[in-house]
Amino acid sequence: MADVRTYNVVVLGIGFLLIFTAFTTCGNIEQTVVKGLNNTTFSGSGYHSLGIIYGVFSFCNLLAPTIVAIIGPRFTMFLSGILYSGYIAAFIIPSTWSFYLTSVLTGIGAAMLWTAQGHFLVENSDVSTINRNTGMFWALLQCSMLFGNLYVYFDWKGKTDISDKDRKIMFTALLVISVLGTVSFLFLRKAREMEEALSEEECQSLLSTPLMYKQRASSAVRETKTDLKTTLEIFKTKTMLLLSFCMAYSGLELSFYSGVYGTCIGATSYFGVAAKSLIGISGIVLGAGEIIGGGLFGLVFKNNRFRRTSVVFLGMVVHFLAFYLIFLNIPDDAPVILNTSSQHTSYLTPSVSIALLCSFLLGLGDSCFNTQLYSILGQVYAENSAPAFAIFKFIQSIFAAVAFFYSGYILLTWQLLVMVILGFIGTLCFFMVERMQNVSADTHEY
């Protein structure tokens, strides 16, 4: 059984690696691609598309557990993979209606995919293997930021404009990768003990399949109502209200590093023919920051040498340094320019080294905030972790969606200022929650 479970976790990680190699790469380059389309009938925006995905994702998170309970996690992930692949395919022959329709469908698919992933990972783990399995899955997932962006670097190297042929070749390759990831979910297997537990139900289902699904649906609806009630109760607690500021900041910086910053680099005219290919290198360096940060802070807390507040403070300092360097290094109009390159000048002569350093710092800082948010939520809401994490993803996705919608209209300086203000407030609120937990722990000791 252990072998089956390990096999499932590895296949699950490979499936996510392939799908998000395609999707993460797509998100990193899509605004650049959309701006360069030679199509007078297309009026879509990459920022708006990503905003729609995250907005729909946030609300569909509330309903996704019901769908997973009815049709099962494996088929849910396969169906979600098809929706992700449809979004990639929309770039091959772009039209405004298909672009935004697949954005909505991908938001729905994302909610189902991540809910099913959590459910399936828990099914294939126990107390002794959950940390190992989570680590294996996370390591495979983070590698998705490396391979697709490496392809972008080599394919776009030396190109100032992305032709229709280049776009079609790029997104056809990404589509194939996404489809392979989707198909891999069909190779997931049931753990033996689950097969034994479900054997009687499956025999009955041969006689009455509609009745079985009706019973599952009724049970899922009841559980959803209970979970919604619990979620609302948790959201009203002082701890969650304070942490919501840090969660909101994580949403803003998520949108910035995943979709806006790469576009800014590609639009910096000083970088010349290297600008477009630098988007790929930026994504790789950012992914390296995420991987190093995640691994480093996992070891830190395994050895218990630092408090969570130390890591969050480090994340704030790292991000603020990155924001200041971006403010000096990147032209102010880079995220909003409608042409292929910026018209404004930056305070410093744009430097590739500084731009890539900022990419690394953005990834490192993001890992600081996210690892510690997961850590404190897992500790404070150990008995109700699922609703607590649902609130986290809801708030993070809502603010990511909002940020994507304003990113195409607000100059870079103001976007950075908004993140600095909310990042500072979010860090202070995190410190307050940590202090409340320490006081509570000291009180229990006496």
N, C-alpha and C positions, 0 to 999 in steps of 0.2 A: 504493500500500500504506500509505503514511504516513497518508493521509486516512482509510482504513478503520480503522486503529489508533486514530487520534484520535477518530473517531466512536464506536468501541467503548468507549473510556475515558469519554467524555462520557455515553453511554447507561448504562454501568455506574454512574457516579456518580449519575445521575438516579434509577436504580432503587433504589440504597441510600438516597438522600435521601428518597424517598417511603416506603419500607418503614420506615426508622428515624424518620421524622417520626411515623408511627403508633406504632411500638413504644416509642420513647423517651418520648413523651407518655403512653402507657399506663403505663409503669413509674413515671413521676413521680406519677401520680394514682391508681393502682389501690388502694393501701391506704386512701386516703381514700374511694374509691368503695365498696370492700368494707365498710368500717365503717358506711357509710350505707345499706346495702341493707335494704329492707323485706321481708325473706325469712327466715322462721323456719327453713327447711330448709337454708339455705346456711351452711356452717361453715368456709369457706375463709379463708386469710390471704394478703394481697398479699405480705407479707414471705416467707412460706413458698414461695409460687409463684415469686418471683424467685430464691430460694435453690435451688429445684429446677432452674430453668433454668440457672443458672451451674454447679451441681454436675454435671448431665448434660453440659453443654457441655464442661467440663474433661476428662471421661473420654472423650467421643466424639471429641475432637480427635485421639486416637491412632488412630482408625479412619477418620476422614473422608478422609484422602488416598487410601485404597484405593477408596472409593466414587467420588471425583472421577476417579480414573484409569480406572475401569471405564465410567462413564456420561458422562463429560465435564463440564467446568465450567459450560457454559451450562445444560444440563438440570438439573444439581445445584442451581444458584442458583434456577431456576424452581421446582423441587420444594421447596426451603427456603422460598421466598417464600409458597408455599401453606400451609406449616406455621405461619409467622409470622401469616398472615392468619387461620388457624383459631384462634390464641390470642386475637387481637383480637375475633373473632366470639363467643368464649365469654362475653364480658362483656355481650352484648346480651340473651341469655336465660341468666343464670348458674345453674349447678348445681355442686355441689362436685366430682363425679366428672369432668365435662368440663373444669372449671377446672384440676385437677391433671393430667389426662391431656394436655391441650394444653400444659401447662408442660413436661412430659417431652418431648413431640414438638418443642417450640420449642427446647429445649436441644440435641436432635439436629440440628434444622435450622440452628441457629446455628453448630455445628461445621462442618457441610457448607458453609454459606454463606460463612464467612470463609476456609475453606481454598480453595474454588473461586474466591473473589475474588482471593486472592493469586496463584493459578495463572494466572487469566485476565489479570490486570494485567501479569504478567511476560511472558506470551505476546504481548501487544500493546505491548511496550516493548523498547527496546534500550539500550545504554550511554548514548547521548546523550539519550534521552527519558524514562528511568525516573524521574528526579527531578521533571521537569515533570508527568508523568502521575500520579505519586503525589501531588503537590501539588494537581493538579486534582481528583483523587478525594477527597482529604482535605477540601478546601475545601467541596465539595458535601455530603459526609457531615456535617460539623460544622454546616451550616445546618439540619440536621434538628432541632436543638434549639431553633430559633427559631420555625418556623411553627406546629407543633402546639401549643406552649405559648402562643403568641399567641391561638390559637383558644380555648384553655382560659380565658384571661384574660377575653376578651369574652363568652364563653358563660356563665361562672360569676360574672360581676361582679354583686355585690349579693345573691348567694344564700348563705344559711346552710346549707341542706340540698340535697343533690342528689337530685332525684326520679327515679323510674323512667323517666319520659319524657325527662328531661335526659340520663340515662345512655345510653338507647337511641339518641338522636340523636347524642350525642358519639361513641359507639363505632361506629355505622353510618358516620359520616363518616370515622373512622379506618380502618375496614375498606375502604372504597372507595379511600382513599389507598394502603393496603397492597396491594390487588389491582392497582391501576394500576402500582405499582412492580414487582410480580411479573410482570405481562404485559410490561413493558418489556424484560425479559431475553430474550423471544422475538425481539426486534429486534436482538440482538447478532449480528454476522457474523464469519465466519472470516477471518483475515488471508490474503492471497493466497498467500503462500509456504507457509502451512499447508495450504491447499486443494490445492496442487500436491504437497506431501509426502504428503498423505493420499489423493490420487486413486486410487493403485493399491490401497491398502488398502480403500477404499470399493468399488471394482469387485469385489474379492474378497469383500467382505462381502455383496454381492448374491447370491453363490453360496453363502456359508456364514456367515450372520450368527451363529448359535449358536457356531460355532468361533471367530469373531473375539472375541466377548465372553468366551469361555473363556480364550483366550490373554491377553486384557487382564487378566482376573481373576488368572490365575496370575502374570503379571508384577507386578501390583500387590501381591499377597501377598508376593512375594519382596522387593520394595522396602520394604514396610512392616516386615518382619522386620529388614532392614538398618537402617532408620531408627530402629527401637526400640532396637536395640543401640547405635547411635551416640548416641541421646538419653540412655540410661542412663550411658554413658561420660562425656558432657559434664556430666550432673547431678552426678557424683561429684567433679568438679574443684573446687578451692578457690575459684576465681573465681565459679562458679555458685552454690556454697553460700552465699557471702557476699552475692551479689546477690539471693538468694532472700528475704532479709529485706526488701529494698526492694520486691521484687515482691509480697510478702505485704501490705505496707502499702498498695500501690497497689490491691490487692483490697478492703481494708477501706474505704478512702476512696471507692472506686468505688461500693460499696453505699450508703455514707452519702449521697453527693451525688445519686445517681441514683434512690434510692427512699425514704430515711429523712428527709432534710432537708425535702423538699417536704411530706411528711406532717406534720412538726413544725410548719411554718408554718401549714398548714391547720387544725391542731388547737389553735392558740393563740387562746384565747377573747377576749383583749384586742383582737385585730384585727377582731373583730365580723363584719359582713357582707362585709368585704373579704378575710377569711382565705382562702376557697376560691379566689378569683380570683388571689390573690397567689402561689399555687402555680405558675400559668402564668408570671407575671412573673419569679419566681425561676428557673424553667427557662430563660427567655430570657437573663437576666443571666448565669447560669452558663455558657450556651453562648457568650455574648460573651467571657467570661473564657477559655474554651477556645480560641476562634478567635484572639483577640489574643495569647494566650500562645504558641500554636503558630506563628503568623506571626512574632512577635517573636524567638523563640529560633531559628527557622530562619535569620533574617537575622543573628543574633548569631554563629552558627557558620559562616555563609557568609563573614563578615568575620574570623572567628577571634580575636575580641577577648576572649572569656571562656572559661574552662575549664568542663567539664561540672559540676565540683564547685560552681562558683559558682551555676549555675542550680539545682542540687538543693538547695543551702543556701537559696537564695531561696525555693524551693518549700516547704521545711520551715518557714521563718519565716512565710511567707504563710498556710500551713495552721494553724500554731499560733496565729497572731493570730485567724484565723477561728474556731477552736475556742474560744478564750477569750471572744470576743464572743458566740458562740452560747451558751456556758455562762451568761453574764450575761443574755442577751436572751430566751432561749426557756425556757419552763417545763420542769422536769425530767421530767415525766410525758408530755410531748408525743408521743414515739414509741410509747408503750405503752398510752395511754388507749384504752379500749374504746368510750367514748362519742364524740360528735362534737367535743368540745372539752376542753381541759385543765382540771384542777382545782387544780393547784399554781400558785404564783406564782413569777415569775422574780426575780432579784436586782435587775435594772433594770426600769423600765416598758418593756414590749416596744415596740420601735421598728421601723417598716417600713423605714426607711432603713438601719438596722444589719443587719436581716435580709437585705436585698437586697445590701448590701455584702459580707456573708458569702458569699452565693451567688457573687458575682463572684470573691472570693478563693479559694473552693473550686475553681472552674473554672480559674483562673490557676495555682494550685498543682498541680492535677492535670496540666496541660500541662507544667509543669516536670519532674515525675517521669517521665511517660511518654515525652516526647521524648528525655530523656537516657538512659533505659533502652534505648530503641530504638537510640540512637546508640552506646552502649558495647557492646551485644550485637553490633551490626553490625560494630564494629571488632575486638573480641576473637575473635568466632567467624565471621569473614568466609568461611571455607571450609565452615562447617557452620551457616549462618545459620538454615535451616529448623528443625532440631532445637532450636536455642537459643531461637528465638521460640516454638516449641511448648511448651517448658518454662515460659517466661514466662507464656503464656496459661493454662497448666495451674495454676500456683501462684496467679496472680492470680484466676482463676475459683473455685478451691477456697476461698480466703479470703473472696471476695465472697459465696459461698454460705453459709459459716459465719456471716458477719456478718449476712446477711439472716435467718437462722434465730434468732439471739439478739436481733435488734433489737426484736422485739415483746415481749420479756420483761425487758430490762435498761434501767434509767433512763438518760436522756441523759448525765448526768455520767459514768457508768462507761463508756459507749460512747466518749465523747470521750477519757477517760483511756487506754483501750486503744489508741486511734489515736495519741495523743501518745507513749506508750512505744514502740510498734512503729515509728512514724515516726522517732523519734530514733535507735533502733538501726539501722533501715534506712539512714538517712543516713550514719551512721558507717561502716557496712559498704560503702556506695558509695564513700566517701572512701578506704577501705582498698584497694578494687579499683583505683581510679584511680591511687593511689600505686604499687601493684604494676605497673601498666601503664607508668607513667613510668619506674620503675626498670628495667623490662625493656627499654624503648626506649633508655634511656641505655646499658645494658650492650651492646646490639646495635651501638651506634655505635662502641664501642671494640673 
